[in-house]
C-alpha cells in the first residue's frame, strides 16, 4: 500500500492511511483514521505473507489468522492493545487497532540505554498482568519482545498477538525455508518447534526484561545457528545491572518449561523487587534455600547453568559475585533419610524459593575467593594451591584501531608475567583475560557483563576509547570491578558532567587512568604555539565532538590568557572532506596557525587544503591527529604539530627498560603509543591486589572486590611512564604532555613537559 495525495483508496471502505510508522518482517504499520467514526485515529497493520505463498495456503492462513485475531478482540485489558477490526485487503489480513502514542520499549532502550531496575520491574509487572488475561482466554502471544511493548504516558501496552503464529504457519506452508521471528527472545521449546504454551511467553518476557535492564539480550552469538545453540545449551549471560531483578530473570529464563516460574510466581518476585528488596518475603513451601556454590567462569559455563541445579549432598557454601542476584539453587539432599521422609519440591519451586530468599536478603550477597584449602577468604597459612586472580583487558583487538588494542593487551600481559615471575603477591597467580570491544560501546557493555559475572576477575585494564568507557565503566563500577584505562581522555569520566562549569564530582569510585585528560592538551598546545613558536593569531576549528570541543575550549582559554588572539572559529561536520571555503576564510583572517580539535580524518584534508590555498601555516591538533595516516593522507603535512598525553617511552630510562622487556617477551605486535601506560595500568591493579592481601594477613579476603578501589587509589610506584599515583578523582597525578611535529614525512617528538591546570 502506497500513500500519496492522489491515493484515495480506503481499507475495507473506511480506514484511510495517513503515514507509515513502522515495518517489520511480517508487516507494515500505518497511522490511519476511521472515516466512519469521525476521524478517530487508528493503527493499521498490513500483514505481509512470504513471497511465493500458494493461493490455497494463503486462504488457509487468512482464515486461521482472522479467527485468532478476532479471538483477541474479545480481550479487554488496559495492558493489551485494543483490536477494533480484522479485515482482508488485497488478499492479505489487516488488523485495525487503537493508536497508542508513545515509544516502544525497544526505542526506549535505543535512546536511553539500560533502564532503571524499578522501571523495568514496573514494566514487567504490567506485561505479566496483561499476559494473565490473555492466557486465561487461551491465547498465547508467541512473540514477546521489546518492539511489541509500547510505553504510553500512563500505561504499558502489549501488541501484536498472534503474529508469530501466523509467521510460523506461513513458513511451514510455503516451504520457504525462512526463519521468521526473533530468536533472541524465543525459548528453547519454541526453537525446537514444540507446541506453544503460556510458558513460552514467560521466557520471552524474561529475555525482554533482561534486555531492558542490561542493554543487550541475554544471549549473544554470530548467526542464527550459533544463537539457537546458545539458547538451547548455554546459560544466559550473568546480569550486571539487574541487581534485585537478577533472581526474577533467572526464574523466567529456566530452559525447561517445567522449571520456569509461573506467571503468579513471577508476579510475586516482581512485587518483591518493587518493595525494594522484599524484607520479610516468605518463600513457597520447600527446604530452606542456601546460597549457591561459585560457578565456573562465564567463558566456560557448566552444563547445568543457572537454571539447572544438580542433586547432591548439602555442604556449607559461600556466594560468588557471578551468582549474586542470579537465583541459583543449592544442592538438594538425596539418599537414606535420617527422619520422616518428605517429598522433595519440584525444581521450579526450589528456583523460586532461592530467588525469594535472595530478594528477602536485600541482594546483600558478597564475592568470595575460594582457596585451595576450601576455606574461602580466611586468613592463616597459605593454601597448597595458589589463588588465581584474573585481570581483564577490554580493547579493540580487531578493526581499524586493533594495533593500539593489541599493544595494550600485550603490555598488560607483560606486567602479569613479571608479577608471576617475581611472586610479587605470595599465594596469588595472576592471569590475563582479554576481550575484543571492536571500539564499539555496545561490545564494551557486553564485555562488562562477562567480566563482572566472572568470579575471579578483580579489575579490568582498558578500554581504549572514551566512548566505550562510557558504556563499560558504570556496570563494572556497580559490580565492584576496578577499571584502569591507559588511554581514555574524556574529563567527564573522572570529574563529572559539570566539570567545565567548575563543579567536580567523581562519578565512578573504581575508575582510574594512567593518562592525563583532554583538559591538559589544549592549554599545553596553546603555550607551545605562543611561547615556543611565537604565534599570536590563531584560527580554532573543531569537529563538534566532545573530544574536539574540549580541546578547542581549553586551547582558546589558555591562548587568549597568554595574550594571543583567536581570529576566527569554525566547526566542521563529521565526514566532511571539502575545506575550500574554510581554507579561504582562514587565509583571509590573517591567522598564523590553525588549532584543530578532532581526528586525522578531517585534519589531514584541511591541512592539505590550507597549504594549497596559499596559507603556509601549521595546523596543530591533539592526539586524534597523531596517526601515521595523517601523514600518509596529507602530502603537505610537513611542519604540522600534535600533542600526545605522556612522554615517549624511548626518552626515559623506565620507558626504555619497559621496551627492552617487551621486545624480549617476543610479542608480534608493537607496544604502540599506549603500551607503557597499559603496563602501568596493569601494575597498579597488581599493587592493589598486593595491598589488599597484605592488609588481610597475607591472604585475599572474601570481599576483595570491594576493597580494590581504595587500594588502587593509594598505590604509588615508579612505572614505565614515570611516577604512578592517582588523585582524589582517579586521574594520574603525573600529567606529562609531549609535542610532536612532522619532519621528513614522519612524526617526531619536539618537547615534553608537565601540565598543571
ABEGO torsion letter per residue (X at the ends): XBBBAABABBBGGABBBABBAEBBAABBBBBBBBAAAGGBBBBBBBBBBBBGBBAAAAAAAAAAAAAAAAAAAABBBAABBBBABBBBBGGBBBBBBBBBBEBBAAAAAAAAEBBBAAAAAAAAAAAAAAAAAAAAAGBBAGABBAAABBBBAABBBBBGBGAAAAAAAAAAAAGAGBBBEBAAABBAAAAAGBBBBAAAAAAAAAAAAAAAAAGBBABBBBEAAAAAAAAAABBBBBBAAAEAAAAAAAAAABABAAABBBAAAAAAAAAAAAAGGGBGBBBBBEBBBBBBBBBBBAABBBAAEAABBBBBBBBBBBBBAAABGAGBBBBBBBEBBABBBBBBBBAAAAAAAAAAAAAAAGGBBBBBBBBAAGBBGBBEBBBABBBBBBBBBBBBABEAAAAAAAAAAAAAAAAAAAAAAAGABBGBBBBBBBBBAGGBAAAAAAAAAAAAABAABABBBOBABAAAAAAAAAAAAAAGBBBBBAABABAAAAAEAAAAAGBBBBABAABBBABBBAAAAAAAAAAAAAAAAGBABBBBBBAGBAAAAAAAAAAAAAAAAAGBBBABBBBBBBGBABAAAAAAAAAAAGBABBBBBEBAAAAAAAAAAAAAAGBBBBBBBBAAABBAAAAAABAAABGBBBBBBEBBAAABAAAAAAAAAAAAAGBABBAEAAAAAAAAAAAAAAAAAAAAAAAAGGBBBAAAAAAAAAAAAABBBBBAAEBBBBBAAGBBABBBBBBBBBBGGBBBBABBBBBBX
